[in-house]
Amino acid sequence: MAIIITDDCINCGACEPECPNTAIYEGAEDWNYADGTDLTGNVILPNGNSVNAEDEKEPISDEIYFIVADKCTECVGFHEEPQCAAVCPVDCCIPDENNIETKELLFEKQKFMHHE
């Protein structure tokens, strides 16, 4: 499953540089699928959605840091545990019960975003 940032976030920013997928953004920041990945142009995401990886998307939150679920792999393929949760001083990076994915699916998503 993806990780979410709860309203307990204090906007310290410790999580953002730790994300190997560039799935974490500061509140009110536009984002795209190309940031920190090998994705370019029109792509079909593992969830079946068709997007242009370079198109800017609206912020998920205007108030606190947020995680783009489609880019979050819980650090599978990079680290043993989600790095955002490991460095968060207020423990507000938690599993998103609404985005449950197996470790295999998370690894496939990682390979999709980083054509290794």
N, CA, C and O atoms as a DFTB+ gen file, in Angstrom:
464 C
 N C O
     1  1       0.833      -1.188       0.000
     2  2       0.000       0.000       0.000
     3  2       0.867       1.236       0.000
     4  3       2.027       1.197       0.410
     5  1       0.316       2.299      -0.448
     6  2       1.033       3.572      -0.439
     7  2       1.068       4.115       0.990
     8  3       0.351       3.650       1.876
     9  1       1.908       5.090       1.174
    10  2       2.000       5.792       2.455
    11  2       1.258       7.120       2.295
    12  3       1.279       7.724       1.222
    13  1       0.614       7.563       3.349
    14  2      -0.009       8.885       3.352
    15  2       0.604       9.708       4.473
    16  3       1.195       9.171       5.410
    17  1       0.456      11.002       4.362
    18  2       0.891      11.921       5.406
    19  2      -0.364      12.466       6.069
    20  3      -1.225      13.038       5.402
    21  1      -0.467      12.289       7.367
    22  2      -1.652      12.710       8.091
    23  2      -1.618      14.207       8.411
    24  3      -0.612      14.884       8.202
    25  1      -2.732      14.693       8.914
    26  2      -2.843      16.106       9.296
    27  2      -1.929      16.477      10.459
    28  3      -1.809      17.654      10.798
    29  1      -1.286      15.489      11.073
    30  2      -0.339      15.768      12.157
    31  2       0.988      16.322      11.635
    32  3       1.858      16.698      12.421
    33  1       1.142      16.372      10.308
    34  2       2.369      16.859       9.680
    35  2       2.693      18.273      10.183
    36  3       1.825      19.143      10.248
    37  1       3.980      18.475      10.537
    38  2       4.429      19.786      11.004
    39  2       5.201      20.539       9.915
    40  3       5.823      21.567      10.184
    41  1       5.156      20.016       8.679
    42  2       5.817      20.643       7.528
    43  2       7.316      20.829       7.728
    44  3       7.880      21.841       7.310
    45  1       7.955      19.865       8.360
    46  2       9.402      19.980       8.589
    47  2      10.202      19.681       7.320
    48  3      11.329      20.153       7.173
    49  1       9.620      18.896       6.401
    50  2      10.292      18.596       5.146
    51  2      11.303      17.469       5.197
    52  3      11.979      17.214       4.200
    53  1      11.431      16.784       6.326
    54  2      12.418      15.706       6.447
    55  2      12.142      14.565       5.463
    56  3      13.075      13.919       4.988
    57  1      10.897      14.322       5.164
    58  2      10.516      13.188       4.318
    59  2      10.839      13.391       2.838
    60  3      11.247      12.447       2.162
    61  1      10.666      14.587       2.340
    62  2      10.749      14.842       0.899
    63  2      12.046      14.363       0.258
    64  3      11.980      13.645      -0.740
    65  1      13.226      14.720       0.775
    66  2      14.457      14.284       0.104
    67  2      14.734      12.788       0.248
    68  3      15.584      12.254      -0.465
    69  1      14.042      12.107       1.148
    70  2      14.268      10.678       1.374
    71  2      13.558       9.798       0.345
    72  3      13.900       8.624       0.203
    73  1      12.579      10.342      -0.371
    74  2      11.759       9.541      -1.278
    75  2      12.506       9.229      -2.580
    76  3      12.839      10.147      -3.329
    77  1      12.775       7.945      -2.861
    78  2      13.495       7.596      -4.081
    79  2      12.660       7.727      -5.347
    80  3      13.199       7.670      -6.453
    81  1      11.356       7.901      -5.197
    82  2      10.458       8.038      -6.342
    83  2      10.005       9.478      -6.579
    84  3       9.238       9.740      -7.505
    85  1      10.469      10.405      -5.756
    86  2       9.997      11.782      -5.791
    87  2       8.466      11.803      -5.772
    88  3       7.821      12.465      -6.585
    89  1       7.912      11.058      -4.819
    90  2       6.458      10.979      -4.659
    91  2       5.956      11.947      -3.599
    92  3       4.747      12.087      -3.416
    93  1       6.864      12.618      -2.898
    94  2       6.487      13.528      -1.810
    95  2       6.722      14.967      -2.258
    96  3       7.784      15.319      -2.771
    97  1       5.705      15.774      -2.050
    98  2       5.766      17.178      -2.453
    99  2       5.317      18.070      -1.301
   100  3       4.523      17.665      -0.452
   101  1       5.840      19.286      -1.291
   102  2       5.412      20.282      -0.309
   103  2       3.989      20.716      -0.616
   104  3       3.594      20.780      -1.780
   105  1       3.226      21.011       0.409
   106  2       1.859      21.465       0.229
   107  2       1.768      22.600      -0.773
   108  3       2.610      23.497      -0.775
   109  1       0.755      22.569      -1.623
   110  2       0.465      23.568      -2.655
   111  2       1.403      23.486      -3.859
   112  3       1.320      24.329      -4.752
   113  1       2.293      22.492      -3.905
   114  2       3.222      22.350      -5.023
   115  2       2.605      21.478      -6.121
   116  3       2.071      20.405      -5.841
   117  1       2.682      21.944      -7.369
   118  2       2.266      21.120      -8.495
   119  2       3.236      19.945      -8.618
   120  3       4.379      20.034      -8.170
   121  1       2.786      18.851      -9.221
   122  2       3.622      17.662      -9.349
   123  2       3.368      17.005     -10.702
   124  3       2.399      17.324     -11.391
   125  1       4.254      16.082     -11.068
   126  2       4.030      15.278     -12.272
   127  2       4.691      13.915     -12.114
   128  3       5.480      13.696     -11.195
   129  1       4.364      13.015     -13.011
   130  2       4.896      11.653     -12.931
   131  2       6.357      11.582     -13.353
   132  3       7.054      10.646     -12.962
   133  1       6.837      12.526     -14.127
   134  2       8.216      12.508     -14.612
   135  2       9.226      12.853     -13.520
   136  3      10.364      12.386     -13.562
   137  1       8.818      13.671     -12.535
   138  2       9.733      14.062     -11.452
   139  2      10.360      12.834     -10.801
   140  3       9.653      12.006     -10.226
   141  1      11.675      12.713     -10.889
   142  2      12.389      11.656     -10.195
   143  2      12.211      10.256     -10.746
   144  3      12.614       9.282     -10.109
   145  1      11.606      10.142     -11.935
   146  2      11.412       8.833     -12.551
   147  2      11.975       8.857     -13.969
   148  3      12.477       9.881     -14.433
   149  1      11.886       7.723     -14.644
   150  2      12.300       7.640     -16.046
   151  2      11.123       7.835     -16.999
   152  3      11.265       7.648     -18.208
   153  1       9.969       8.208     -16.464
   154  2       8.777       8.351     -17.291
   155  2       8.815       9.656     -18.087
   156  3       9.160      10.711     -17.555
   157  1       8.457       9.566     -19.367
   158  2       8.364      10.740     -20.228
   159  2       7.183      10.566     -21.173
   160  3       6.791       9.443     -21.490
   161  1       6.628      11.665     -21.613
   162  2       5.551      11.623     -22.601
   163  2       4.334      10.863     -22.118
   164  3       4.081      10.755     -20.918
   165  1       3.580      10.336     -23.082
   166  2       2.355       9.604     -22.760
   167  2       2.686       8.200     -22.281
   168  3       3.413       7.460     -22.944
   169  1       2.146       7.840     -21.125
   170  2       2.368       6.511     -20.550
   171  2       1.049       5.969     -20.014
   172  3       0.128       6.726     -19.705
   173  1       0.976       4.658     -19.910
   174  2      -0.149       4.016     -19.249
   175  2       0.371       3.506     -17.917
   176  3       1.258       2.653     -17.870
   177  1      -0.183       4.030     -16.841
   178  2       0.248       3.668     -15.499
   179  2      -0.145       2.229     -15.187
   180  3      -1.050       1.685     -15.821
   181  1       0.523       1.608     -14.219
   182  2       0.162       0.246     -13.834
   183  2      -1.309       0.092     -13.440
   184  3      -1.862      -1.003     -13.542
   185  1      -1.939       1.162     -12.997
   186  2      -3.364       1.091     -12.640
   187  2      -4.284       1.223     -13.854
   188  3      -5.507       1.190     -13.716
   189  1      -3.686       1.375     -15.057
   190  2      -4.465       1.454     -16.288
   191  2      -4.771       2.852     -16.772
   192  3      -5.258       3.021     -17.890
   193  1      -4.497       3.866     -15.957
   194  2      -4.755       5.246     -16.356
   195  2      -3.710       5.717     -17.366
   196  3      -2.525       5.411     -17.242
   197  1      -4.163       6.456     -18.352
   198  2      -3.273       7.024     -19.365
   199  2      -3.010       8.483     -19.004
   200  3      -3.944       9.258     -18.795
   201  1      -1.723       8.851     -18.934
   202  2      -1.346      10.220     -18.569
   203  2      -0.143      10.659     -19.388
   204  3       0.578       9.838     -19.957
   205  1       0.056      11.964     -19.436
   206  2       1.314      12.488     -19.943
   207  2       2.176      12.732     -18.712
   208  3       1.813      13.520     -17.840
   209  1       3.307      12.060     -18.645
   210  2       4.152      12.102     -17.445
   211  2       4.646      13.500     -17.106
   212  3       4.967      13.780     -15.952
   213  1       4.710      14.382     -18.104
   214  2       5.243      15.714     -17.859
   215  2       4.176      16.763     -17.556
   216  3       4.507      17.893     -17.198
   217  1       2.903      16.402     -17.695
   218  2       1.824      17.342     -17.389
   219  2       1.789      17.633     -15.889
   220  3       1.822      16.719     -15.066
   221  1       1.723      18.907     -15.552
   222  2       1.635      19.310     -14.153
   223  2       0.254      18.979     -13.599
   224  3      -0.766      19.205     -14.250
   225  1       0.246      18.443     -12.392
   226  2      -0.991      18.076     -11.699
   227  2      -1.187      19.011     -10.508
   228  3      -0.233      19.554      -9.951
   229  1      -2.453      19.179     -10.139
   230  2      -2.800      20.009      -8.988
   231  2      -2.289      19.374      -7.695
   232  3      -2.247      18.148      -7.591
   233  1      -1.907      20.175      -6.721
   234  2      -1.475      19.636      -5.427
   235  2      -2.582      18.809      -4.776
   236  3      -3.763      19.136      -4.894
   237  1      -2.196      17.749      -4.097
   238  2      -3.155      16.930      -3.365
   239  2      -3.530      17.622      -2.063
   240  3      -4.636      17.435      -1.555
   241  1      -2.621      18.415      -1.523
   242  2      -2.885      19.197      -0.312
   243  2      -2.294      20.586      -0.478
   244  3      -1.217      20.748      -1.050
   245  1      -2.992      21.572       0.018
   246  2      -2.479      22.941       0.008
   247  2      -1.827      23.290       1.342
   248  3      -1.162      24.320       1.458
   249  1      -2.012      22.443       2.344
   250  2      -1.592      22.767       3.704
   251  2      -0.327      22.048       4.159
   252  3       0.535      22.648       4.800
   253  1      -0.215      20.762       3.829
   254  2       0.880      19.946       4.341
   255  2       1.540      19.177       3.202
   256  3       1.007      19.106       2.094
   257  1       2.707      18.600       3.490
   258  2       3.358      17.727       2.518
   259  2       2.392      16.603       2.150
   260  3       1.568      16.188       2.965
   261  1       2.501      16.121       0.923
   262  2       1.624      15.034       0.489
   263  2       2.409      14.025      -0.336
   264  3       3.477      14.324      -0.871
   265  1       1.848      12.818      -0.426
   266  2       2.458      11.725      -1.179
   267  2       1.522      11.354      -2.318
   268  3       0.326      11.158      -2.103
   269  1       2.062      11.255      -3.530
   270  2       1.302      10.827      -4.699
   271  2       1.272       9.298      -4.670
   272  3       2.298       8.648      -4.871
   273  1       0.098       8.732      -4.419
   274  2      -0.031       7.280      -4.260
   275  2       0.451       6.512      -5.486
   276  3       1.058       5.451      -5.346
   277  1       0.192       7.029      -6.680
   278  2       0.605       6.331      -7.896
   279  2       2.123       6.257      -8.041
   280  3       2.629       5.438      -8.808
   281  1       2.854       7.100      -7.315
   282  2       4.317       7.083      -7.381
   283  2       4.949       6.406      -6.168
   284  3       6.140       6.095      -6.189
   285  1       4.179       6.178      -5.123
   286  2       4.708       5.603      -3.884
   287  2       4.818       4.083      -4.006
   288  3       3.857       3.400      -4.361
   289  1       6.018       3.572      -3.701
   290  2       6.236       2.128      -3.692
   291  2       6.629       1.646      -2.298
   292  3       7.131       0.532      -2.151
   293  1       6.410       2.465      -1.281
   294  2       6.845       2.165       0.086
   295  2       8.336       1.852       0.117
   296  3       8.807       1.121       0.988
   297  1       9.067       2.405      -0.830
   298  2      10.513       2.232      -0.978
   299  2      10.909       0.820      -1.397
   300  3      12.090       0.476      -1.355
   301  1       9.930      -0.012      -1.805
   302  2      10.236      -1.349      -2.324
   303  2      11.132      -1.186      -3.549
   304  3      10.869      -0.352      -4.415
   305  1      12.183      -1.986      -3.609
   306  2      13.154      -1.894      -4.691
   307  2      14.307      -0.964      -4.369
   308  3      15.286      -0.903      -5.112
   309  1      14.195      -0.236      -3.261
   310  2      15.244       0.688      -2.840
   311  2      15.718       0.425      -1.414
   312  3      16.919       0.326      -1.162
   313  1      14.772       0.311      -0.480
   314  2      15.089       0.191       0.941
   315  2      14.206      -0.863       1.593
   316  3      13.211      -1.297       1.013
   317  1      14.571      -1.265       2.789
   318  2      13.818      -2.277       3.531
   319  2      12.510      -1.746       4.121
   320  3      11.586      -2.514       4.387
   321  1      12.438      -0.423       4.325
   322  2      11.244       0.177       4.914
   323  2      11.023       1.553       4.294
   324  3      11.955       2.143       3.748
   325  1       9.798       2.066       4.376
   326  2       9.535       3.410       3.846
   327  2      10.397       4.448       4.566
   328  3      10.320       4.597       5.786
   329  1      11.209       5.154       3.799
   330  2      12.135       6.114       4.378
   331  2      11.441       7.339       4.950
   332  3      11.933       7.929       5.912
   333  1      10.308       7.735       4.380
   334  2       9.578       8.890       4.919
   335  2       9.149       8.613       6.352
   336  3       9.290       9.467       7.228
   337  1       8.620       7.405       6.587
   338  2       8.180       7.039       7.936
   339  2       9.368       6.941       8.883
   340  3       9.262       7.294      10.058
   341  1      10.498       6.462       8.373
   342  2      11.686       6.297       9.216
   343  2      12.226       7.626       9.730
   344  3      12.756       7.687      10.840
   345  1      12.100       8.697       8.938
   346  2      12.670       9.989       9.349
   347  2      11.643      10.961       9.925
   348  3      12.029      12.013      10.433
   349  1      10.374      10.651       9.863
   350  2       9.336      11.579      10.323
   351  2       9.375      11.735      11.839
   352  3       9.216      10.753      12.564
   353  1       9.585      12.959      12.329
   354  2       9.697      13.164      13.775
   355  2       8.363      13.079      14.523
   356  3       8.351      12.968      15.749
   357  1       7.241      13.130      13.797
   358  2       5.939      13.079      14.469
   359  2       5.124      11.860      14.034
   360  3       3.926      11.786      14.308
   361  1       5.760      10.916      13.368
   362  2       5.116       9.661      12.955
   363  2       3.810       9.881      12.192
   364  3       2.809       9.217      12.460
   365  1       3.826      10.820      11.238
   366  2       2.608      11.084      10.470
   367  2       2.633      10.447       9.080
   368  3       1.691      10.631       8.309
   369  1       3.686       9.705       8.744
   370  2       3.745       8.965       7.484
   371  2       3.321       7.534       7.795
   372  3       4.082       6.751       8.364
   373  1       2.089       7.212       7.407
   374  2       1.510       5.922       7.778
   375  2       0.957       5.206       6.540
   376  3       0.719       5.837       5.511
   377  1       0.753       3.888       6.643
   378  2       0.159       3.151       5.512
   379  2      -1.228       3.688       5.175
   380  3      -2.023       3.995       6.063
   381  1      -1.502       3.796       3.878
   382  2      -2.791       4.275       3.384
   383  2      -3.704       3.071       3.187
   384  3      -3.548       2.317       2.227
   385  1      -4.640       2.894       4.082
   386  2      -5.561       1.753       4.027
   387  2      -6.429       1.772       2.767
   388  3      -7.029       0.754       2.422
   389  1      -6.505       2.911       2.077
   390  2      -7.301       3.007       0.853
   391  2      -6.506       2.647      -0.397
   392  3      -7.070       2.594      -1.490
   393  1      -5.210       2.399      -0.255
   394  2      -4.341       2.043      -1.383
   395  2      -3.502       0.826      -1.021
   396  3      -2.286       0.923      -0.851
   397  1      -4.158      -0.310      -0.906
   398  2      -3.475      -1.536      -0.518
   399  2      -2.886      -2.211      -1.756
   400  3      -3.600      -2.496      -2.717
   401  1      -1.573      -2.465      -1.723
   402  2      -0.875      -3.134      -2.812
   403  2       0.071      -4.166      -2.222
   404  3       0.642      -3.950      -1.153
   405  1       0.239      -5.285      -2.911
   406  2       1.172      -6.303      -2.454
   407  2       2.605      -5.842      -2.707
   408  3       2.844      -4.905      -3.468
   409  1       3.540      -6.507      -2.064
   410  2       4.948      -6.187      -2.279
   411  2       5.319      -6.407      -3.749
   412  3       6.124      -5.661      -4.307
   413  1       4.741      -7.416      -4.363
   414  2       5.015      -7.693      -5.773
   415  2       4.530      -6.547      -6.653
   416  3       5.239      -6.121      -7.565
   417  1       3.328      -6.045      -6.387
   418  2       2.807      -4.914      -7.165
   419  2       3.645      -3.658      -6.955
   420  3       3.890      -2.905      -7.898
   421  1       4.078      -3.435      -5.730
   422  2       4.925      -2.272      -5.449
   423  2       6.253      -2.375      -6.199
   424  3       6.760      -1.375      -6.707
   425  1       6.818      -3.593      -6.267
   426  2       8.068      -3.787      -6.991
   427  2       7.859      -3.571      -8.493
   428  3       8.713      -2.985      -9.158
   429  1       6.730      -4.040      -9.029
   430  2       6.419      -3.816     -10.445
   431  2       6.277      -2.319     -10.743
   432  3       6.742      -1.838     -11.777
   433  1       5.640      -1.599      -9.840
   434  2       5.488      -0.152     -10.006
   435  2       6.860       0.528      -9.994
   436  3       7.110       1.446     -10.776
   437  1       7.746       0.072      -9.102
   438  2       9.097       0.627      -9.030
   439  2       9.837       0.383     -10.343
   440  3      10.483       1.290     -10.867
   441  1       9.747      -0.824     -10.873
   442  2      10.421      -1.151     -12.136
   443  2       9.831      -0.349     -13.299
   444  3      10.560       0.040     -14.212
   445  1       8.526      -0.100     -13.274
   446  2       7.866       0.694     -14.298
   447  2       8.392       2.129     -14.323
   448  3       8.649       2.688     -15.389
   449  1       8.549       2.720     -13.133
   450  2       8.979       4.109     -13.046
   451  2      10.472       4.296     -13.273
   452  3      10.914       5.372     -13.677
   453  1      11.246       3.250     -13.014
   454  2      12.708       3.337     -13.122
   455  2      13.176       2.201     -14.019
   456  3      13.592       1.149     -13.534
   457  1      13.109       2.412     -15.310
   458  2      13.426       1.382     -16.300
   459  2      14.857       0.885     -16.159
   460  3      15.747       1.326     -16.887
   461  1      15.073      -0.014     -15.245
   462  2      16.441      -0.485     -14.976
   463  2      16.812      -1.662     -15.815
   464  3      17.927      -2.172     -15.705
